[in-house]
Amino acid sequence: MKFRSDPTQIKGSVAPVITPFTSDGALDLPSLRGLVRRQLEAGSHGISIGGSTGEPGAQSVAERIEAIKAVAEEVADAVPFLPGTGSAKLDETVEITAAAEAAGADAALIITPYYARPTQEGLYQWYATIAREFPDLPLIIYNVPSRTAVDIAPDTVNRLHRDFGNIVGIKETTKDFEHFSRVLHKTGTGFLVWSGIELLGLPLLALGGRGFISAVSNLAPAAVARMYEAWEAGDHATARELHYGLHPLVDLLFVETNPAPLKYVLHHRGLISSAHVREPLTPLTPQGVLRVEELLSEGSGLLV
């Protein structure tokens, strides 16, 4: 929780690590701890767990809390830790967020409630309730309309930021790049915006974004971190080179539903004990394996 008092220190490449499972589907904490150590060694600027790449909807509340505690122990304040703690249910969101706060999280990433499709007023009240419950914990809105069927409007984001000092930022996982710009325009540069869309991470920095929470950092953590560092150092040519170099690995993520392709690669590289994904996801099909191997070959120069 070293960074909790100053969330502006959460910037750069924040790696949203997968949640590994054993071949029989149990939570695999040794593999998870190993992945976190790998991210720290590769130079990632922050760690997250429990976002979409972490399969939170397929886990129990107890499993999610167990994973958060394990990651917090491995991170040990070396970099900011911002776990995803949201759920479609308010009581689960509060329970997981409380556990993350107690474990030492620097901020909590709260997904917009999925399936219910609330109005903008409903979204405001949802986040307002959580903000009042955790006044001393920085909160980050997680906007991912492709998975939740609801898009939090820039005006709603600004209203929340204005009314609650602990709502400090947003992870924007939308391909509507105007949305990024309108959020920053409404809230001002003091509001922290991260991209959850891999190919919009670098462009967001030009608008004043703080960095990216990018699933491709599971494959190429050092390259994603260097892209941010190069941009900040004014070496825009290198940043662009890395951005385009990552394209095949970004495409790999979505050959089939993320994180199945990721888990296939990490398992075959010996970084996790199993490529198991929980239902309703399925392992890569034979056709998917062929395409993943092709893209892996194209992007191999940036793998760590």
PLY file of the C-alpha trace (Angstrom):
ply
format ascii 1.0
element vertex 304
property float x
property float y
property float z
element edge 303
property int vertex1
property int vertex2
end_header
0.00 0.00 0.00
3.03 2.24 -0.40
1.45 4.02 -3.38
-2.08 4.32 -1.97
-1.58 7.85 -0.68
-0.45 9.09 -4.10
-2.18 7.24 -6.94
-0.47 9.51 -9.50
2.48 7.14 -9.09
0.44 4.43 -10.83
1.57 4.88 -14.41
3.20 3.12 -17.30
2.67 -0.55 -18.08
0.43 -2.19 -15.49
0.38 -5.93 -16.23
-3.03 -7.64 -15.86
-1.79 -11.14 -15.09
-3.85 -14.21 -15.91
-5.20 -16.51 -13.21
-3.57 -19.91 -13.73
-5.41 -23.14 -12.93
-4.13 -26.66 -12.55
-5.06 -29.28 -15.15
-8.03 -30.31 -13.00
-9.26 -26.72 -12.71
-8.05 -25.70 -9.24
-6.46 -22.33 -8.49
-2.71 -22.58 -9.15
-1.07 -20.14 -6.75
2.54 -21.28 -7.32
2.22 -20.52 -11.04
0.51 -17.21 -10.26
3.33 -16.17 -7.95
5.84 -17.09 -10.64
4.06 -14.92 -13.19
4.15 -11.95 -10.83
7.89 -12.40 -10.21
8.43 -12.56 -13.97
6.60 -9.25 -14.45
8.65 -7.55 -11.77
11.90 -8.84 -13.25
10.87 -7.67 -16.73
10.28 -4.11 -15.52
6.49 -3.80 -15.50
5.46 -0.63 -13.70
2.48 -2.12 -11.87
0.53 -5.34 -11.38
-3.16 -6.13 -11.62
-5.16 -9.34 -11.17
-8.84 -10.05 -11.61
-9.62 -8.08 -14.75
-11.16 -9.72 -17.80
-7.89 -11.53 -18.62
-8.01 -13.10 -15.13
-11.36 -14.90 -15.64
-12.99 -13.38 -12.52
-16.51 -14.41 -13.53
-15.50 -18.07 -13.39
-14.16 -17.86 -9.83
-15.73 -17.81 -6.42
-15.32 -14.78 -4.17
-13.02 -16.83 -1.94
-10.79 -17.77 -4.88
-10.54 -14.18 -6.06
-9.56 -13.04 -2.58
-7.00 -15.84 -2.28
-5.40 -14.79 -5.59
-5.34 -11.12 -4.56
-3.59 -11.96 -1.29
-0.98 -14.10 -3.08
-0.22 -11.37 -5.62
-0.01 -8.71 -2.91
2.57 -10.81 -1.08
4.69 -11.23 -4.21
4.46 -7.56 -5.22
5.44 -6.50 -1.68
5.18 -2.79 -2.53
7.81 -3.03 -5.27
5.33 -1.46 -7.74
1.72 -0.32 -7.48
-0.84 -3.11 -7.10
-4.38 -2.51 -8.37
-6.51 -5.64 -8.38
-9.86 -5.92 -10.09
-12.44 -6.29 -7.34
-15.73 -5.68 -9.14
-18.62 -8.04 -9.72
-22.16 -7.91 -11.05
-23.30 -7.98 -7.41
-22.71 -5.11 -5.02
-22.20 -7.28 -1.93
-19.50 -9.31 -3.70
-17.82 -6.15 -4.94
-17.71 -4.74 -1.41
-16.40 -8.02 0.04
-13.60 -8.40 -2.52
-12.67 -4.71 -2.36
-12.46 -4.86 1.44
-10.16 -7.88 1.20
-7.97 -6.09 -1.36
-7.75 -3.02 0.86
-6.72 -5.18 3.82
-4.15 -7.02 1.68
-2.44 -3.72 0.86
-3.75 -2.86 -2.60
-2.85 0.63 -3.75
-6.11 1.05 -5.66
-9.07 -1.08 -6.71
-10.26 -1.54 -10.27
-14.09 -1.68 -10.29
-15.78 -2.99 -13.42
-19.10 -1.52 -14.48
-21.79 -3.99 -13.39
-22.42 -6.39 -16.22
-25.60 -7.94 -17.63
-28.01 -5.57 -15.82
-27.42 -2.68 -18.27
-28.03 0.10 -15.72
-28.76 3.68 -16.65
-26.16 6.40 -16.18
-27.85 7.30 -12.90
-27.64 3.64 -11.87
-23.92 3.61 -12.67
-23.43 6.82 -10.69
-25.19 5.37 -7.65
-23.22 2.10 -7.93
-19.86 3.82 -7.87
-21.01 6.38 -5.30
-21.96 3.57 -2.91
-18.54 1.92 -3.30
-16.73 5.25 -2.94
-18.53 5.96 0.34
-17.74 2.45 1.59
-13.99 2.86 0.96
-13.15 6.54 1.50
-9.42 5.90 1.96
-8.91 3.61 -1.05
-8.31 5.04 -4.54
-10.90 3.63 -6.95
-10.53 3.18 -10.69
-13.58 2.76 -12.91
-13.23 -0.10 -15.37
-15.18 0.63 -18.55
-15.40 -2.40 -20.85
-18.67 -2.19 -22.80
-17.88 -5.18 -25.05
-18.15 -7.41 -21.97
-20.64 -5.54 -19.79
-23.15 -4.21 -22.37
-23.02 -0.76 -20.78
-20.80 2.24 -21.48
-20.20 4.77 -18.72
-20.56 8.23 -20.24
-17.86 10.90 -19.89
-20.36 13.14 -18.06
-20.97 10.37 -15.51
-17.26 9.81 -15.06
-16.75 13.53 -14.48
-19.64 13.68 -12.00
-18.16 10.82 -9.98
-14.68 12.34 -10.03
-16.08 15.70 -8.93
-18.18 14.24 -6.10
-15.72 11.67 -4.72
-12.05 12.42 -4.25
-11.17 8.73 -4.07
-12.46 8.05 -7.62
-9.15 8.87 -9.23
-9.17 7.28 -12.67
-10.58 4.99 -15.31
-9.42 2.03 -17.36
-10.93 2.56 -20.80
-11.39 -0.69 -22.70
-13.32 0.71 -25.63
-12.27 1.13 -29.24
-14.12 4.46 -29.31
-11.04 6.65 -29.02
-13.22 9.75 -28.82
-14.41 8.41 -25.47
-10.84 8.64 -24.10
-10.54 12.23 -25.28
-13.92 13.31 -23.95
-13.25 11.80 -20.52
-9.94 13.66 -20.28
-11.53 16.87 -21.56
-14.34 16.68 -19.01
-12.27 15.64 -16.00
-9.04 17.52 -16.65
-5.50 16.21 -16.73
-5.52 15.37 -13.01
-7.80 12.41 -13.72
-5.88 9.22 -14.44
-6.74 7.33 -17.63
-5.29 3.98 -18.69
-5.98 2.13 -21.93
-7.18 -1.46 -21.82
-7.09 -1.66 -25.63
-3.61 -2.77 -26.62
-3.33 -0.78 -29.85
-4.65 2.42 -28.26
-2.14 2.46 -25.39
0.53 4.48 -27.17
-1.92 6.95 -28.79
-3.49 7.60 -25.38
-0.18 8.93 -24.06
-0.39 11.78 -26.57
-3.70 12.83 -24.99
-2.32 12.81 -21.47
-3.10 9.23 -20.47
-1.19 7.54 -17.66
-0.35 4.30 -19.44
-1.92 0.97 -20.23
-3.30 -2.12 -18.53
-2.54 -4.33 -21.47
-2.98 -8.11 -21.70
-0.10 -8.37 -24.17
2.26 -7.66 -21.29
1.63 -11.27 -20.26
3.65 -12.24 -23.35
6.07 -9.34 -23.79
6.31 -7.48 -20.47
9.68 -5.87 -21.15
8.67 -4.57 -24.59
5.42 -3.05 -23.31
7.25 -1.36 -20.43
9.96 -0.06 -22.79
7.33 1.40 -25.11
6.05 3.59 -22.28
9.55 4.51 -21.13
10.63 5.45 -24.66
7.62 7.73 -25.07
8.25 9.42 -21.74
11.90 9.93 -22.66
10.88 11.63 -25.90
12.11 8.76 -28.06
8.89 8.52 -30.02
10.48 6.59 -32.89
11.40 3.71 -30.58
7.99 3.82 -28.93
6.31 3.53 -32.34
8.66 0.72 -33.39
7.71 -1.27 -30.32
4.02 -0.48 -30.84
4.05 -1.90 -34.35
6.33 -4.76 -33.34
3.73 -5.88 -30.81
0.95 -6.15 -33.42
1.32 -9.91 -34.03
1.25 -10.63 -30.30
-1.82 -8.43 -29.86
-3.55 -10.31 -32.67
-2.54 -13.57 -30.97
-4.51 -12.64 -27.85
-7.77 -12.66 -29.76
-7.37 -15.64 -32.10
-9.98 -17.16 -29.79
-11.45 -15.75 -26.60
-8.84 -14.20 -24.30
-7.15 -15.65 -22.21
-7.21 -19.08 -23.90
-4.48 -18.16 -26.42
-2.38 -16.57 -23.67
-2.62 -19.63 -21.48
-1.67 -21.88 -24.39
1.53 -19.90 -24.97
2.46 -19.52 -21.30
1.93 -23.22 -20.69
4.03 -24.27 -23.67
6.79 -21.94 -22.53
6.76 -23.60 -19.11
5.54 -20.54 -17.25
2.32 -22.07 -15.92
1.48 -25.67 -15.08
-1.58 -25.92 -17.33
-3.42 -24.07 -20.09
-6.75 -24.80 -18.39
-9.52 -22.23 -18.83
-12.78 -22.50 -16.96
-16.14 -22.92 -18.59
-17.67 -21.43 -20.64
-14.25 -20.85 -22.22
-12.59 -23.74 -24.02
-8.99 -24.63 -24.87
-7.67 -23.55 -28.25
-8.99 -25.47 -31.21
-6.45 -27.10 -33.58
-7.05 -24.26 -36.04
-6.48 -21.76 -33.26
-3.21 -23.41 -32.31
-1.93 -23.10 -35.89
-2.78 -19.41 -36.05
-1.29 -18.72 -32.62
1.95 -20.41 -33.64
2.13 -18.29 -36.81
1.66 -15.05 -34.87
4.06 -16.20 -32.18
6.73 -16.65 -34.82
6.07 -13.16 -36.21
6.31 -11.53 -32.79
9.02 -13.73 -31.29
11.60 -10.96 -31.19
9.73 -9.19 -28.40
8.99 -12.21 -26.21
10.68 -12.48 -22.82
0 1
1 2
2 3
3 4
4 5
5 6
6 7
7 8
8 9
9 10
10 11
11 12
12 13
13 14
14 15
15 16
16 17
17 18
18 19
19 20
20 21
21 22
22 23
23 24
24 25
25 26
26 27
27 28
28 29
29 30
30 31
31 32
32 33
33 34
34 35
35 36
36 37
37 38
38 39
39 40
40 41
41 42
42 43
43 44
44 45
45 46
46 47
47 48
48 49
49 50
50 51
51 52
52 53
53 54
54 55
55 56
56 57
57 58
58 59
59 60
60 61
61 62
62 63
63 64
64 65
65 66
66 67
67 68
68 69
69 70
70 71
71 72
72 73
73 74
74 75
75 76
76 77
77 78
78 79
79 80
80 81
81 82
82 83
83 84
84 85
85 86
86 87
87 88
88 89
89 90
90 91
91 92
92 93
93 94
94 95
95 96
96 97
97 98
98 99
99 100
100 101
101 102
102 103
103 104
104 105
105 106
106 107
107 108
108 109
109 110
110 111
111 112
112 113
113 114
114 115
115 116
116 117
117 118
118 119
119 120
120 121
121 122
122 123
123 124
124 125
125 126
126 127
127 128
128 129
129 130
130 131
131 132
132 133
133 134
134 135
135 136
136 137
137 138
138 139
139 140
140 141
141 142
142 143
143 144
144 145
145 146
146 147
147 148
148 149
149 150
150 151
151 152
152 153
153 154
154 155
155 156
156 157
157 158
158 159
159 160
160 161
161 162
162 163
163 164
164 165
165 166
166 167
167 168
168 169
169 170
170 171
171 172
172 173
173 174
174 175
175 176
176 177
177 178
178 179
179 180
180 181
181 182
182 183
183 184
184 185
185 186
186 187
187 188
188 189
189 190
190 191
191 192
192 193
193 194
194 195
195 196
196 197
197 198
198 199
199 200
200 201
201 202
202 203
203 204
204 205
205 206
206 207
207 208
208 209
209 210
210 211
211 212
212 213
213 214
214 215
215 216
216 217
217 218
218 219
219 220
220 221
221 222
222 223
223 224
224 225
225 226
226 227
227 228
228 229
229 230
230 231
231 232
232 233
233 234
234 235
235 236
236 237
237 238
238 239
239 240
240 241
241 242
242 243
243 244
244 245
245 246
246 247
247 248
248 249
249 250
250 251
251 252
252 253
253 254
254 255
255 256
256 257
257 258
258 259
259 260
260 261
261 262
262 263
263 264
264 265
265 266
266 267
267 268
268 269
269 270
270 271
271 272
272 273
273 274
274 275
275 276
276 277
277 278
278 279
279 280
280 281
281 282
282 283
283 284
284 285
285 286
286 287
287 288
288 289
289 290
290 291
291 292
292 293
293 294
294 295
295 296
296 297
297 298
298 299
299 300
300 301
301 302
302 303
